[in-house]
Amino acid sequence: MKIISRFLSPLNLLPVVFNISLLFSVATYAQGNLLVTPKRVVFEGTNRSEELNLANIGKDSATYVISFIQIRMKDDGTFERITEPDSAQFFADKNLRVFPRTVTLAPNEAQTVKLQVTKSDSLTSGEYRSHLYFRAIPKETPLGEVANNKDTSISVKLVPIFGISIPAIIRVGMPNVTTSFSNIAFTIDSNATPLIKLTINRSGNISVYGDILVDHISAQGKVSRVGVAKGLSVYTPNRQRNFSLQLNTSGVNYRAGKLRITYADQTSKANKLAEIEVELQEKNAVANNIN
C-alpha cells in the first residue's frame, strides 16, 4: 500500500516564512508563478477602494485563495506570523473586504481583485495593518491514478504550497513620523568587499517605506552610486530596523572621501526620510547627520 500524505505548506515547516525582496524595482511582487500588482496597499484620506492585479505566468492553470494574515516584523527585517497584536499594533482585516476570495487563472491570464475599506468611521486615529495572503491550491492526484499504482511501499510526498503576502494598511488621522539613522559601521572585509551596516530608527504613528541609496563622494567631489536597496519598511509598532548592504567596488576608493546614505520615499525620491554622511578614513568611519 502506498500512502500519499496531505499536502504540506512551507508555513508548517519553517518558523519564518516571509521575506522582503530587494530585487523588485516596480510595484509588482512575484513568487512561484503568481504576479501581484501593486505590492502594498495604503488607504488614507478619502481613498476607500483599490484594485489588485493577479497574473499567472506559469504554464498550467492555477487556483489561488485570498485571505488575511497577521505578521510581526523583527528588528532584522524578517517576519513571523502572529495571532495577537503586539503593544501599539492594530490589525486592519476587520475593516477590509476583498472579493473575489478565490481566483482561478489559466496560463498567462490575469484578473482584478478589489480591496475595500469598511466601517472606517469607527476607527480611532492611528495605523492599522494586516497582510493579504495569496495561497496556491495544489492539484491533487486523481483517485484512479492512486488506485492503479501497484507499489506496496509506504512513502510520504511533500508538495510545496506557494504563497505570498502584501501589506494592506489603513491610516486614520494626521500622519506623524520621524526617521533617522544610527549605529553606522563601514567595513572592508578580507576579500576587499565594502559593507555598510546601520539602524533605521522610526518614531510616530505610521510605518515608513522607501529605498536606501548610497553614494560615494570622492575628495574631488565626484559622486558615484555604490549601493541601492529597494523597498525597505519599518512597520509600526517597531522603533528600529537593523540593515546591512554590500557596496559596489568598481573604481571607488573607499579609504578616502565620504559616503552619503539616503532613505528616500519611493513615491518621490526628493522626499528624504533620512540622510547621513560617513567620512571615510584609513582606519575608521565617522558619521555626520545632515540637517
C-alpha positions as CSV (number, residue, x, y, z in Angstrom):
1,M,0.0,0.0,0.0
2,K,1.3,3.4,-0.9
3,I,0.3,6.3,1.3
4,I,0.3,9.8,0.0
5,S,0.3,12.4,2.7
6,R,-1.8,15.5,2.7
7,F,-0.2,18.5,1.0
8,L,2.1,20.3,3.4
9,S,2.7,24.0,3.1
10,P,6.1,25.6,3.9
11,L,4.1,27.5,6.5
12,N,4.0,24.3,8.5
13,L,7.7,23.5,8.1
14,L,9.5,26.8,8.7
15,P,9.3,29.2,11.7
16,V,9.9,32.2,9.5
17,V,8.2,32.1,6.1
18,F,8.2,35.6,4.8
19,N,11.0,37.7,3.4
20,I,11.4,41.1,2.0
21,S,12.7,41.1,-1.5
22,L,15.1,43.8,-2.6
23,L,15.0,42.8,-6.2
24,F,11.8,44.4,-7.5
25,S,12.1,48.0,-8.8
26,V,8.5,48.2,-9.9
27,A,5.3,47.8,-7.9
28,T,5.0,44.1,-8.7
29,Y,5.5,41.3,-6.3
30,A,6.2,37.7,-7.6
31,Q,6.7,34.3,-6.2
32,G,6.1,30.9,-7.9
33,N,4.0,31.6,-11.0
34,L,1.9,34.5,-9.5
35,L,2.5,38.2,-10.1
36,V,0.6,40.7,-7.8
37,T,0.4,44.4,-8.6
38,P,0.8,46.6,-6.5
39,K,3.0,45.0,-3.8
40,R,1.4,47.1,-1.0
41,V,-1.8,49.0,-0.5
42,V,-2.3,52.1,1.7
43,F,-5.7,53.6,2.4
44,E,-5.6,57.2,3.7
45,G,-7.7,60.3,3.3
46,T,-10.8,59.7,1.2
47,N,-9.4,56.6,-0.5
48,R,-11.8,53.7,0.2
49,S,-11.0,51.1,-2.5
50,E,-8.1,49.7,-4.5
51,E,-7.7,47.2,-7.3
52,L,-5.1,44.4,-7.3
53,N,-4.0,42.7,-10.5
54,L,-3.2,39.0,-10.3
55,A,-1.4,37.3,-13.2
56,N,-0.5,33.7,-13.8
57,I,2.9,33.5,-15.6
58,G,3.1,29.7,-15.4
59,K,2.4,27.0,-17.9
60,D,-0.5,25.4,-16.1
61,S,-3.8,26.7,-14.7
62,A,-3.7,27.6,-11.0
63,T,-6.2,28.4,-8.3
64,Y,-5.4,30.9,-5.5
65,V,-7.2,31.5,-2.3
66,I,-7.0,35.0,-0.8
67,S,-7.2,35.5,3.0
68,F,-5.8,37.9,5.7
69,I,-3.0,37.0,8.0
70,Q,-1.2,39.0,10.7
71,I,2.6,39.3,10.9
72,R,5.2,40.8,13.2
73,M,8.4,42.5,11.8
74,K,11.6,41.8,13.7
75,D,14.4,44.2,14.1
76,D,16.4,42.4,11.4
77,G,13.6,42.9,8.9
78,T,12.3,39.3,8.9
79,F,8.7,38.4,9.6
80,E,6.8,35.9,11.7
81,R,3.1,35.1,11.7
82,I,1.2,36.1,14.8
83,T,-2.5,35.9,16.0
84,E,-2.5,38.6,18.6
85,P,-1.2,42.2,18.1
86,D,1.8,43.5,19.9
87,S,1.5,46.5,22.1
88,A,0.5,49.6,19.9
89,Q,-0.1,47.3,16.9
90,F,-3.5,47.3,15.3
91,F,-4.9,44.8,12.7
92,A,-6.8,46.0,9.7
93,D,-8.6,42.9,8.5
94,K,-11.9,43.6,10.3
95,N,-12.2,46.7,8.3
96,L,-11.2,45.3,4.9
97,R,-13.2,43.4,2.3
98,V,-11.7,41.6,-0.6
99,F,-13.5,40.0,-3.5
100,P,-13.4,37.6,-5.0
101,R,-11.7,35.4,-2.4
102,T,-10.8,32.6,-4.9
103,V,-9.3,33.1,-8.3
104,T,-8.5,30.5,-11.0
105,L,-6.2,31.7,-13.8
106,A,-5.2,30.0,-17.0
107,P,-1.6,30.3,-18.2
108,N,-0.8,34.0,-19.0
109,E,-4.2,35.1,-17.7
110,A,-4.8,38.0,-15.3
111,Q,-7.7,39.1,-13.1
112,T,-8.5,42.1,-11.0
113,V,-9.3,41.7,-7.3
114,K,-11.0,44.5,-5.4
115,L,-10.0,45.6,-1.9
116,Q,-12.3,47.9,0.0
117,V,-12.3,49.6,3.4
118,T,-15.5,49.2,5.5
119,K,-16.7,50.8,8.8
120,S,-13.7,53.1,9.0
121,D,-15.7,55.7,10.8
122,S,-15.5,53.6,14.0
123,L,-11.6,53.6,13.9
124,T,-9.6,55.8,16.2
125,S,-6.6,57.7,15.0
126,G,-3.6,55.5,14.1
127,E,-2.4,52.9,11.6
128,Y,-4.0,49.5,11.1
129,R,-2.2,46.8,9.2
130,S,-2.9,43.2,8.0
131,H,-1.5,41.3,5.1
132,L,-3.3,39.8,2.2
133,Y,-2.2,36.3,1.7
134,F,-2.4,34.7,-1.8
135,R,-2.1,30.9,-1.4
136,A,-1.9,28.5,-4.3
137,I,-4.1,25.4,-4.1
138,P,-2.2,22.3,-5.4
139,K,-3.7,19.9,-7.8
140,E,-4.4,16.5,-6.1
141,T,-3.6,13.3,-7.9
142,P,-6.8,11.7,-9.4
143,L,-8.0,8.8,-7.3
144,G,-7.8,6.4,-10.3
145,E,-4.1,7.0,-10.5
146,V,-3.5,6.2,-6.9
147,A,-5.7,3.0,-7.1
148,N,-3.8,1.7,-10.1
149,N,-0.4,2.1,-8.6
150,K,0.8,-1.4,-7.5
151,D,3.7,-0.2,-5.5
152,T,3.1,-1.5,-1.9
153,S,5.8,0.6,-0.2
154,I,4.9,3.3,2.2
155,S,6.0,6.8,1.3
156,V,5.3,10.4,2.1
157,K,5.0,13.0,-0.6
158,L,5.6,16.7,0.3
159,V,4.1,19.1,-2.1
160,P,5.1,22.8,-1.5
161,I,2.3,25.3,-1.5
162,F,3.4,28.7,-2.7
163,G,2.1,31.8,-1.1
164,I,2.9,35.4,-1.0
165,S,1.7,38.3,1.2
166,I,1.4,42.0,0.7
167,P,0.6,44.6,3.4
168,A,-2.8,46.3,3.5
169,I,-2.7,49.5,5.6
170,I,-5.4,51.8,6.8
171,R,-4.3,55.2,8.2
172,V,-6.7,57.3,10.2
173,G,-6.0,60.9,11.3
174,M,-3.0,63.0,10.6
175,P,0.3,61.1,9.9
176,N,3.2,61.9,12.1
177,V,6.6,60.2,11.7
178,T,10.3,60.9,12.1
179,T,13.1,58.7,10.7
180,S,16.8,58.7,11.4
181,F,20.0,56.6,11.1
182,S,22.2,55.4,13.9
183,N,24.9,52.7,14.6
184,I,26.7,53.4,11.3
185,A,29.5,51.0,10.7
186,F,31.6,50.8,7.5
187,T,34.0,47.9,7.0
188,I,36.1,46.3,4.3
189,D,36.4,42.5,4.8
190,S,39.3,40.2,4.0
191,N,38.0,39.8,0.4
192,A,38.1,43.6,-0.1
193,T,34.3,43.8,0.0
194,P,32.9,47.1,1.4
195,L,29.9,46.7,3.7
196,I,27.8,49.3,5.4
197,K,25.7,48.5,8.5
198,L,23.2,50.8,10.1
199,T,20.0,51.1,12.1
200,I,16.9,52.8,10.7
201,N,15.0,54.5,13.6
202,R,11.3,55.2,13.4
203,S,9.1,57.2,15.7
204,G,5.5,58.4,15.2
205,N,2.1,56.9,14.4
206,I,2.7,55.4,10.9
207,S,5.1,53.0,9.2
208,V,7.9,54.2,6.8
209,Y,8.7,52.7,3.4
210,G,11.4,53.6,0.9
211,D,14.7,52.9,-0.8
212,I,18.2,53.0,0.7
213,L,20.6,54.9,-1.7
214,V,24.3,55.0,-1.0
215,D,26.6,57.4,-2.9
216,H,30.4,57.7,-2.6
217,I,31.7,61.3,-2.8
218,S,35.4,61.5,-3.7
219,A,37.7,64.1,-2.3
220,Q,37.4,65.9,-5.6
221,G,33.6,65.9,-5.3
222,K,32.8,63.1,-7.8
223,V,29.5,61.4,-6.9
224,S,29.1,57.6,-7.6
225,R,26.1,55.5,-6.8
226,V,27.6,52.5,-5.0
227,G,24.6,50.8,-3.3
228,V,20.8,50.5,-3.7
229,A,18.3,48.6,-1.6
230,K,14.6,49.0,-2.7
231,G,11.5,48.6,-0.7
232,L,12.7,48.7,2.9
233,S,10.0,49.3,5.5
234,V,9.8,49.8,9.3
235,Y,6.3,48.8,10.4
236,T,4.5,50.0,13.5
237,P,5.0,49.4,16.3
238,N,8.7,48.8,15.6
239,R,11.1,51.5,16.6
240,Q,14.0,50.3,14.6
241,R,15.3,48.0,11.9
242,N,18.9,46.8,11.5
243,F,20.2,46.6,8.0
244,S,23.4,45.9,6.0
245,L,24.3,46.4,2.4
246,Q,27.3,45.2,0.3
247,L,28.6,48.1,-1.8
248,N,30.0,48.1,-5.4
249,T,33.7,48.0,-5.7
250,S,34.3,49.2,-9.3
251,G,36.6,52.2,-9.5
252,V,35.8,53.5,-6.0
253,N,38.4,54.4,-3.3
254,Y,36.8,53.6,0.0
255,R,39.7,54.8,2.0
256,A,39.1,58.4,1.1
257,G,36.1,60.7,0.6
258,K,32.8,60.0,2.2
259,L,29.5,58.1,1.8
260,R,26.1,59.7,1.7
261,I,23.3,57.4,2.8
262,T,19.7,58.4,2.0
263,Y,16.4,56.8,2.9
264,A,14.1,58.1,0.1
265,D,10.4,57.8,-0.3
266,Q,9.6,55.6,-3.3
267,T,6.8,57.9,-4.5
268,S,9.2,60.9,-4.6
269,K,12.9,60.5,-4.4
270,A,13.1,64.2,-3.5
271,N,11.3,63.3,-0.2
272,K,14.2,62.2,2.0
273,L,13.0,60.3,5.0
274,A,16.6,60.3,6.5
275,E,20.1,61.2,5.3
276,I,23.5,60.9,6.8
277,E,27.1,61.3,5.7
278,V,30.0,59.0,6.6
279,E,33.5,60.4,6.5
280,L,35.9,57.7,5.2
281,Q,39.3,57.5,6.8
282,E,42.2,55.0,6.6
283,K,41.2,53.3,9.9
284,N,37.7,54.3,10.7
285,A,34.5,56.0,9.5
286,V,32.7,58.9,11.2
287,A,29.0,59.6,10.7
288,N,27.6,63.1,10.5
289,N,23.9,63.8,10.3
290,I,22.7,66.1,7.5
291,N,20.3,68.7,8.6
